Amino acid sequence: MAKGTQIERQVLQNAGALAVARGTTMVLSLVTFAYLARVLEPERFGILSIGLALVAYFGLPVNFGLDVLGVRELAREAQRSDELVGAILGLRALLVTIALGTYAVVVGMLDKPALYKLVLGIQGLALLGQAISLEWVYQGIEKMGIVALRNVAVAVLSLGGTLLLVRGPDDVVLAAAVSVFALVAANGSLLVTYARRIGTLQIQFRRSAWLPLLKPALPLWASSAMVTVAVYLDTLLIGLISGDESAGLYAAVYKLAAIVLVPAEVLLMAFLPTLSNAFGTLGLMRDRSHAFATALFSLGLPLCLGGALLAPELTTLVYGADYGTASTALALLMANMLLAYGAIAYGQTLVAWNRERVFLLAFTVNVMLNVPLDFVLIPRFGINGAALGTSISQGVSTAILLVLHYRLTRRAYLGVALKISLACAFGVAAPVLLGRALAWPLPVTIGAAVVLYAAIGYAFRLLNFDLLLGALRRGGTSRST
C-alpha cells in the first residue's frame, strides 16, 4: 500500500504541476493572441494564422509520433535515455531538413506578396524548435515540473517580446520572429539541462538506431496527425477560399473557443492512470469511465453553453469591435467543443483500453467529412459555414466513438448528460439571459451563473467530489495493490 500511496502522490503532483502550468500558459497565450489580433488587425493576423497552420502540418513528419514513443519507452526503461535521445535527435535532424526544404519550396511557389512569404518563411523556422524538443524525456522520467517551467517560459517570452516589439500591422514580421525565438530558446534550454543534469548528448545518424523507432511510432503518429489536421484545416481552407481577413477572424474565435477544452485536458491527465488500470475488469471500467464522463460533462456543458450564449460579449471584449462579426462563428464553435468533450469521454477511454485504432478511425472520418463540408459551406456562409461544418463532422466522429464505447461497456452516460443539461438550463442559461435583459456587467453575469450552477450541481449531486477524488486516488494504484 505504501508503494501505491507513493505512486498516487507522484501522479497527483505531476497532474497538479501540469494543470498549474497549463492554466498559466493559457492565460498568457490568450493575452498574446488577443493583443496580436487587435494590433495586427484581421488581415495581417490572418497571415500569421495561416502560417501557424502550415507549420503545424509540416511539423507532422518532424514529430512522427516520436514524442509519444519516447515517453512510453522511458517510462518502462529510464536507463535508455541517452540511447533514445541520440537516436530521436538524429532522426529528427534528417526529418526537419526534408521538411524545411519542402516548406521553403511551397512558400516560394505561393502567389503572394513578398511580405506574406517572409512572414511564413520566418514561421517555418519553428520546425527547428520542434526538432530539438526534449520535453518528452522529462515526461518519460516524470519530471513534470521541468515540463511545466518550459511551457510557462515559452508563454512568457512570447508575451514579453510581443508587447515590446509589435505595435501595428507593419510589425507582423516581428510577431512571427518573437514566437519562433520563444520556442527555440525554451527547447534549447532543455537540451542544455539534459546535458548538464541527466545524460550525454550523442546524436546518432545510423539507420540501425532509427529503424526500430519508426514502426512503433507510426500508429502513434497517425492519431496525433489526424487531430492536428482537424484543428488547422478550417483556417487553411478559409484562407484559400475567403482570404486572409476571414482566416484571421476565424483563427481568433477558434482560439477563444478552444480554451474551454483546458479542463478536459487536465481531467484526462489526472484520470488516465485510473482508466488504464481498470482495463480487463468490466466493472472497474464502467465505474471509472462513469466518473470520468461525469467530471467532463459537469465542466464542459456549462462552459460551452455559457460561451455560446455570451459569444457577442466575449468576442468584442477579447478582440475588439473589428472581430464582432465573428461572434456567430464562436457560438457554433462552442457547440463543436461540447461535442469534443463527448469525443474525449468516449474516445480517450478506448485509447486507455488499447483501442487507439478506433479512435484514429473516428478522427479520420472527421477530417474526410470536414473537407467537403468546408468547400460547400464556406463559399456560401463564410466563417460561419466553416464553424458549422466543423461541428457537423465532430458530431459524426463523436457518435462513432459513443457507439464503440457503448458496445464495449454498455454505458453511454446519457442520464448524467440529461441531468447536467437541466442544471445548465436553470443555472447557466437563465442567469445569462436575465443578465443580458437587465444589462448586468459581464463579470456579474458570469459570477451569477457560476454560483447558481454550482449550487444546483451540488444539490443534485452532479458535482460529486467524493466520486472524483476516489477515482483519482485509484489512478496511482493497480488492481493488485
C-alpha positions as CSV (number, residue, x, y, z in Angstrom):
1,M,0.0,0.0,0.0
2,A,2.9,2.3,0.8
3,K,4.1,1.9,-2.8
4,G,0.6,2.6,-4.1
5,T,0.4,5.8,-1.9
6,Q,3.8,7.0,-3.3
7,I,2.7,6.4,-6.9
8,E,-0.6,8.1,-6.2
9,R,1.2,11.1,-4.7
10,Q,3.5,11.3,-7.8
11,V,0.6,11.1,-10.2
12,L,-1.3,13.9,-8.4
13,Q,1.8,16.0,-8.1
14,N,2.5,15.6,-11.9
15,A,-1.1,16.4,-12.8
16,G,-1.0,19.4,-10.4
17,A,2.2,20.8,-11.9
18,L,0.9,20.4,-15.4
19,A,-2.5,21.9,-14.5
20,V,-1.0,25.0,-13.0
21,A,1.3,25.4,-15.9
22,R,-1.5,24.8,-18.4
23,G,-3.6,27.4,-16.7
24,T,-0.8,29.9,-16.6
25,T,0.2,29.4,-20.2
26,M,-3.5,29.5,-21.3
27,V,-3.9,32.9,-19.8
28,L,-0.6,34.3,-21.1
29,S,-1.1,32.9,-24.6
30,L,-4.7,34.3,-24.8
31,V,-3.3,37.7,-23.8
32,T,-0.7,37.4,-26.5
33,F,-3.2,36.2,-29.1
34,A,-5.7,38.9,-28.2
35,Y,-3.1,41.6,-28.4
36,L,-1.8,40.4,-31.8
37,A,-5.3,40.2,-33.1
38,R,-6.1,43.7,-32.1
39,V,-2.8,45.3,-33.1
40,L,-2.2,43.5,-36.4
41,E,-5.9,43.7,-37.4
42,P,-7.7,40.9,-39.1
43,E,-5.9,40.8,-42.5
44,R,-2.3,40.7,-41.1
45,F,-3.4,38.5,-38.2
46,G,-4.8,36.2,-40.9
47,I,-1.4,35.8,-42.5
48,L,0.1,34.9,-39.1
49,S,-2.7,32.3,-38.5
50,I,-2.3,30.7,-41.9
51,G,1.5,30.4,-41.3
52,L,0.8,28.7,-37.9
53,A,-1.4,26.2,-39.7
54,L,1.2,25.5,-42.3
55,V,3.9,25.0,-39.8
56,A,1.7,22.6,-37.8
57,Y,1.2,20.5,-40.9
58,F,4.9,20.5,-41.9
59,G,5.7,19.7,-38.3
60,L,3.9,16.4,-38.5
61,P,6.7,14.5,-40.2
62,V,9.2,16.1,-37.8
63,N,7.3,14.7,-34.8
64,F,6.3,11.4,-36.4
65,G,5.0,10.1,-33.1
66,L,8.5,10.0,-31.6
67,D,7.5,12.1,-28.6
68,V,4.8,9.7,-27.5
69,L,7.0,6.7,-28.3
70,G,9.9,8.2,-26.3
71,V,7.6,8.8,-23.2
72,R,6.4,5.3,-23.3
73,E,9.8,3.7,-23.7
74,L,11.4,5.9,-20.9
75,A,8.5,5.2,-18.6
76,R,9.4,1.5,-18.9
77,E,13.3,1.8,-19.1
78,A,14.6,5.1,-17.8
79,Q,18.2,4.0,-18.3
80,R,17.7,4.1,-22.1
81,S,17.5,7.9,-22.1
82,D,20.9,8.5,-23.8
83,E,20.2,5.9,-26.4
84,L,16.7,7.2,-27.2
85,V,17.7,10.9,-27.2
86,G,20.6,10.2,-29.5
87,A,18.5,8.2,-32.0
88,I,15.5,10.5,-31.9
89,L,17.5,13.7,-32.3
90,G,19.5,12.2,-35.2
91,L,16.3,11.0,-36.9
92,R,14.7,14.4,-36.4
93,A,17.7,16.1,-37.9
94,L,17.0,14.3,-41.1
95,L,13.2,14.8,-41.0
96,V,13.5,18.5,-40.2
97,T,15.9,19.0,-43.1
98,I,13.5,17.4,-45.5
99,A,10.5,19.3,-44.0
100,L,12.2,22.7,-44.1
101,G,13.3,22.2,-47.7
102,T,9.8,21.2,-48.8
103,Y,8.3,24.1,-46.8
104,A,10.6,26.6,-48.4
105,V,9.7,25.4,-51.9
106,V,5.9,25.5,-51.1
107,V,6.1,29.0,-49.7
108,G,8.3,30.2,-52.6
109,M,5.6,28.9,-55.1
110,L,2.8,30.8,-53.4
111,D,1.2,33.6,-55.5
112,K,1.5,36.0,-52.6
113,P,3.4,39.3,-51.9
114,A,7.0,39.3,-50.6
115,L,5.8,40.3,-47.1
116,Y,3.5,37.3,-46.9
117,K,6.3,34.9,-47.9
118,L,8.7,36.5,-45.5
119,V,6.3,36.0,-42.5
120,L,5.7,32.4,-43.5
121,G,9.4,31.8,-44.0
122,I,10.3,33.0,-40.5
123,Q,7.5,31.0,-39.0
124,G,8.9,27.9,-40.7
125,L,12.0,28.1,-38.5
126,A,9.8,26.9,-35.7
127,L,10.3,23.5,-37.2
128,L,13.8,23.6,-35.8
129,G,12.5,24.3,-32.4
130,Q,10.2,21.3,-32.7
131,A,13.1,19.1,-33.8
132,I,15.3,19.8,-30.8
133,S,12.5,19.4,-28.2
134,L,13.3,17.1,-25.3
135,E,10.1,17.7,-23.5
136,W,9.2,14.0,-23.9
137,V,12.3,13.0,-21.9
138,Y,11.1,14.8,-18.8
139,Q,7.6,13.4,-19.2
140,G,9.0,9.9,-19.5
141,I,11.1,10.2,-16.4
142,E,8.3,12.0,-14.6
143,K,9.9,15.4,-14.0
144,M,6.8,17.3,-14.9
145,G,8.0,20.4,-13.1
146,I,10.6,21.0,-15.8
147,V,8.0,20.4,-18.5
148,A,5.7,23.0,-16.7
149,L,8.5,25.5,-16.5
150,R,9.3,25.1,-20.2
151,N,5.7,25.7,-21.2
152,V,5.5,28.8,-19.0
153,A,8.8,30.1,-20.4
154,V,7.5,29.9,-23.9
155,A,4.4,31.8,-23.0
156,V,6.3,34.5,-21.0
157,L,8.9,35.0,-23.8
158,S,6.2,35.2,-26.4
159,L,4.1,37.7,-24.4
160,G,7.1,39.9,-23.4
161,G,8.5,40.0,-26.9
162,T,5.2,40.7,-28.5
163,L,4.3,43.6,-26.1
164,L,7.8,45.1,-26.6
165,L,8.2,44.8,-30.3
166,V,4.7,44.6,-32.0
167,R,2.9,47.9,-32.3
168,G,1.0,47.8,-35.5
169,P,0.1,45.8,-38.7
170,D,3.5,46.6,-40.2
171,D,5.2,44.6,-37.3
172,V,3.8,41.2,-38.5
173,V,7.3,40.1,-39.3
174,L,8.4,40.8,-35.8
175,A,5.4,39.0,-34.4
176,A,6.4,35.9,-36.3
177,A,10.0,36.2,-35.2
178,V,9.1,36.5,-31.5
179,S,7.1,33.3,-31.4
180,V,9.9,31.4,-33.1
181,F,12.5,32.7,-30.8
182,A,10.5,31.8,-27.7
183,L,10.1,28.2,-28.9
184,V,13.7,27.7,-30.0
185,A,15.1,29.3,-26.8
186,A,12.9,27.3,-24.4
187,N,13.6,24.0,-26.2
188,G,17.2,24.8,-26.5
189,S,17.4,25.3,-22.7
190,L,16.0,21.7,-22.2
191,L,18.9,20.4,-24.3
192,V,21.4,22.2,-22.0
193,T,19.6,21.0,-18.9
194,Y,19.7,17.4,-20.2
195,A,23.4,17.5,-21.0
196,R,24.2,19.0,-17.6
197,R,22.0,17.1,-15.2
198,I,20.7,13.9,-16.8
199,G,22.8,12.3,-19.5
200,T,25.0,12.9,-22.5
201,L,24.0,14.2,-26.0
202,Q,25.4,11.7,-28.6
203,I,23.3,12.3,-31.7
204,Q,23.2,9.1,-33.8
205,F,22.9,9.1,-37.6
206,R,22.7,5.4,-38.0
207,R,19.8,3.6,-39.7
208,S,20.2,0.7,-37.3
209,A,19.3,3.2,-34.5
210,W,16.4,4.7,-36.4
211,L,14.6,1.7,-37.9
212,P,13.5,0.2,-34.5
213,L,11.7,3.5,-33.8
214,L,9.8,4.0,-37.0
215,K,7.5,1.0,-36.9
216,P,6.1,1.5,-33.4
217,A,6.0,5.3,-33.9
218,L,3.8,5.2,-37.0
219,P,0.4,4.3,-35.4
220,L,1.1,6.8,-32.6
221,W,1.8,9.4,-35.1
222,A,-1.3,8.7,-37.2
223,S,-3.7,9.6,-34.4
224,S,-2.0,12.8,-33.5
225,A,-1.7,13.7,-37.1
226,M,-5.4,13.4,-37.7
227,V,-6.1,15.6,-34.6
228,T,-3.7,18.3,-36.0
229,V,-5.2,18.1,-39.4
230,A,-8.7,18.6,-38.0
231,V,-7.7,21.5,-35.8
232,Y,-6.0,23.6,-38.5
233,L,-7.9,22.5,-41.6
234,D,-10.6,25.3,-41.4
235,T,-8.1,28.1,-41.1
236,L,-6.2,27.0,-44.2
237,L,-9.3,26.4,-46.3
238,I,-10.8,29.7,-45.2
239,G,-7.6,31.5,-46.3
240,L,-7.7,29.7,-49.6
241,I,-11.4,30.3,-50.3
242,S,-12.3,33.6,-48.5
243,G,-8.9,35.3,-48.0
244,D,-6.6,36.4,-45.2
245,E,-9.0,38.6,-43.3
246,S,-11.6,35.8,-42.9
247,A,-8.8,33.5,-41.8
248,G,-7.8,35.9,-39.1
249,L,-11.4,36.3,-37.8
250,Y,-11.8,32.5,-37.7
251,A,-8.5,31.8,-36.0
252,A,-9.2,34.4,-33.4
253,V,-12.6,32.9,-32.3
254,Y,-11.3,29.3,-32.6
255,K,-8.6,30.2,-30.1
256,L,-11.2,31.6,-27.7
257,A,-13.4,28.5,-28.1
258,A,-10.5,26.1,-27.6
259,I,-10.0,27.5,-24.1
260,V,-13.0,25.6,-22.8
261,L,-11.1,22.3,-23.6
262,V,-8.4,23.1,-21.0
263,P,-10.4,21.5,-18.1
264,A,-10.8,18.4,-20.3
265,E,-7.0,18.2,-20.8
266,V,-6.4,18.4,-17.1
267,L,-9.0,15.8,-16.3
268,L,-7.6,13.5,-18.9
269,M,-4.1,13.7,-17.4
270,A,-5.5,13.0,-13.9
271,F,-7.8,10.2,-14.9
272,L,-5.6,8.4,-17.5
273,P,-3.9,6.2,-14.9
274,T,-7.1,5.1,-13.3
275,L,-8.7,4.4,-16.6
276,S,-5.7,2.4,-17.8
277,N,-5.6,0.3,-14.6
278,A,-9.2,-0.7,-15.0
279,F,-8.5,-2.4,-18.3
280,G,-9.6,-6.0,-18.3
281,T,-12.2,-5.7,-15.5
282,L,-15.5,-4.6,-16.9
283,G,-16.9,-3.4,-13.5
284,L,-14.0,-1.2,-12.9
285,M,-14.0,0.1,-16.5
286,R,-17.7,1.1,-16.1
287,D,-17.1,2.7,-12.7
288,R,-14.1,4.8,-13.6
289,S,-15.3,5.8,-17.1
290,H,-18.6,6.9,-15.4
291,A,-16.6,9.1,-13.0
292,F,-14.6,10.5,-15.9
293,A,-17.6,11.3,-18.0
294,T,-19.4,12.9,-15.1
295,A,-16.5,15.1,-14.4
296,L,-16.1,16.1,-18.1
297,F,-19.8,16.8,-18.7
298,S,-20.1,18.7,-15.4
299,L,-17.5,21.2,-16.6
300,G,-17.8,21.0,-20.3
301,L,-21.5,21.6,-20.8
302,P,-21.8,24.8,-18.7
303,L,-18.6,26.2,-20.2
304,C,-19.7,25.6,-23.8
305,L,-23.3,26.7,-23.2
306,G,-22.2,29.9,-21.4
307,G,-19.6,30.6,-24.1
308,A,-22.2,30.2,-26.9
309,L,-24.7,32.5,-25.2
310,L,-22.1,35.1,-24.4
311,A,-20.3,34.9,-27.7
312,P,-21.0,38.5,-28.8
313,E,-19.8,40.0,-25.5
314,L,-16.7,37.7,-25.3
315,T,-15.6,38.3,-28.9
316,T,-15.8,42.1,-28.5
317,L,-14.2,42.1,-25.1
318,V,-11.2,40.0,-26.1
319,Y,-10.6,41.1,-29.6
320,G,-12.3,44.4,-30.1
321,A,-15.1,45.7,-32.4
322,D,-13.2,44.6,-35.6
323,Y,-13.9,41.0,-34.7
324,G,-17.6,41.4,-33.7
325,T,-18.8,39.8,-36.9
326,A,-17.2,36.5,-35.8
327,S,-19.4,36.1,-32.8
328,T,-21.8,33.7,-34.6
329,A,-18.9,31.5,-35.6
330,L,-17.8,31.5,-31.9
331,A,-21.2,30.3,-30.8
332,L,-21.1,27.5,-33.4
333,L,-17.6,26.5,-32.4
334,M,-18.7,26.2,-28.8
335,A,-21.1,23.5,-30.0
336,N,-18.1,21.9,-31.6
337,M,-16.2,22.0,-28.3
338,L,-19.1,20.4,-26.5
339,L,-19.1,17.6,-28.9
340,A,-15.3,17.4,-28.4
341,Y,-15.9,16.8,-24.7
342,G,-18.1,13.8,-25.7
343,A,-15.3,12.5,-28.0
344,I,-12.9,12.7,-25.1
345,A,-15.3,10.9,-22.7
346,Y,-16.0,8.1,-25.2
347,G,-12.8,8.0,-27.2
348,Q,-9.9,8.6,-24.7
349,T,-11.3,5.8,-22.6
350,L,-11.0,3.5,-25.6
351,V,-7.4,4.6,-26.1
352,A,-6.7,3.8,-22.4
353,W,-8.0,0.4,-23.1
354,N,-5.7,-0.3,-26.1
355,R,-8.3,0.6,-28.8
356,E,-6.4,3.5,-30.3
357,R,-7.2,2.3,-33.8
358,V,-10.9,3.1,-33.4
359,F,-10.0,6.5,-32.1
360,L,-8.0,7.0,-35.2
361,L,-10.9,5.8,-37.4
362,A,-13.3,8.4,-35.8
363,F,-10.9,11.3,-36.4
364,T,-10.2,10.1,-40.0
365,V,-14.0,10.3,-40.6
366,N,-14.0,13.7,-39.0
367,V,-11.4,15.1,-41.4
368,M,-12.8,13.3,-44.5
369,L,-16.2,14.8,-43.8
370,N,-14.9,18.2,-42.9
371,V,-13.1,18.9,-46.2
372,P,-16.2,18.6,-48.5
373,L,-18.4,20.4,-46.0
374,D,-16.0,23.3,-45.9
375,F,-15.9,23.6,-49.7
376,V,-19.7,23.6,-49.8
377,L,-20.4,25.9,-46.7
378,I,-17.5,28.4,-46.7
379,P,-18.3,30.0,-50.1
380,R,-21.9,30.4,-49.0
381,F,-21.7,31.2,-45.3
382,G,-18.1,32.3,-44.8
383,I,-16.5,31.6,-41.4
384,N,-20.0,30.6,-40.0
385,G,-20.1,27.8,-42.6
386,A,-16.6,26.6,-41.6
387,A,-17.7,26.5,-37.9
388,L,-20.9,24.7,-38.9
389,G,-19.0,22.1,-41.0
390,T,-16.6,21.5,-38.2
391,S,-19.4,21.0,-35.7
392,I,-21.2,18.5,-38.0
393,S,-18.0,16.5,-38.7
394,Q,-17.2,16.5,-35.0
395,G,-20.7,15.3,-34.2
396,V,-20.4,12.3,-36.6
397,S,-17.0,11.3,-35.1
398,T,-18.3,11.6,-31.6
399,A,-21.3,9.5,-32.4
400,I,-19.0,6.8,-33.8
401,L,-17.0,6.8,-30.6
402,L,-20.2,6.7,-28.5
403,V,-21.4,3.6,-30.3
404,L,-18.0,1.9,-30.0
405,H,-17.7,2.8,-26.3
406,Y,-21.3,1.5,-25.7
407,R,-20.5,-1.8,-27.4
408,L,-17.6,-2.3,-25.0
409,T,-19.1,-1.1,-21.7
410,R,-22.9,-0.9,-22.3
411,R,-22.8,2.6,-20.9
412,A,-23.4,5.9,-22.6
413,Y,-23.9,8.3,-19.6
414,L,-26.8,9.9,-21.3
415,G,-28.7,10.1,-18.0
416,V,-25.8,12.1,-16.5
417,A,-25.7,14.4,-19.5
418,L,-29.5,15.0,-19.2
419,K,-29.3,15.9,-15.6
420,I,-26.4,18.3,-16.2
421,S,-28.3,19.8,-19.2
422,L,-31.2,20.6,-16.9
423,A,-28.9,22.1,-14.3
424,C,-27.3,24.3,-17.1
425,A,-30.7,25.4,-18.3
426,F,-31.5,26.9,-14.9
427,G,-28.0,27.6,-13.6
428,V,-26.3,29.0,-16.8
429,A,-28.9,29.9,-19.5
430,A,-31.3,31.6,-17.1
431,P,-28.8,34.0,-15.4
432,V,-27.1,34.8,-18.7
433,L,-30.3,35.7,-20.4
434,L,-31.6,37.6,-17.4
435,G,-28.3,39.5,-17.1
436,R,-28.5,40.5,-20.8
437,A,-32.1,41.7,-20.4
438,L,-31.2,43.7,-17.3
439,A,-27.9,45.0,-18.7
440,W,-25.7,43.5,-16.0
441,P,-22.0,43.9,-16.3
442,L,-20.4,40.8,-17.8
443,P,-18.5,39.8,-14.6
444,V,-21.7,40.0,-12.7
445,T,-23.5,37.8,-15.2
446,I,-20.7,35.2,-15.2
447,G,-20.4,35.2,-11.5
448,A,-24.2,34.7,-11.0
449,A,-24.1,31.7,-13.5
450,V,-21.1,30.1,-11.7
451,V,-22.7,30.4,-8.3
452,L,-26.1,29.2,-9.4
453,Y,-24.9,26.3,-11.4
454,A,-22.5,25.2,-8.6
455,A,-25.4,25.3,-6.1
456,I,-27.7,23.3,-8.4
457,G,-25.0,20.9,-9.2
458,Y,-24.2,20.3,-5.5
459,A,-27.9,20.0,-4.6
460,F,-28.5,17.3,-7.2
461,R,-25.1,15.6,-6.6
462,L,-23.8,16.4,-10.1
463,L,-20.6,17.7,-8.6
464,N,-19.7,14.5,-6.6
465,F,-16.3,15.3,-5.2
466,D,-16.0,12.0,-3.3
467,L,-16.6,10.1,-6.5
468,L,-14.0,12.1,-8.4
469,L,-11.3,12.1,-5.7
470,G,-11.8,8.4,-5.2
471,A,-11.2,7.8,-8.9
472,L,-8.0,9.9,-8.8
473,R,-6.7,8.1,-5.7
474,R,-7.1,4.8,-7.5
475,G,-5.3,6.2,-10.5
476,G,-1.9,5.7,-8.9
477,T,-2.5,2.0,-7.9
478,S,-3.1,-1.1,-9.9
479,R,-5.9,-3.6,-9.2
480,S,-3.5,-5.8,-7.3
481,T,-2.4,-3.3,-4.7
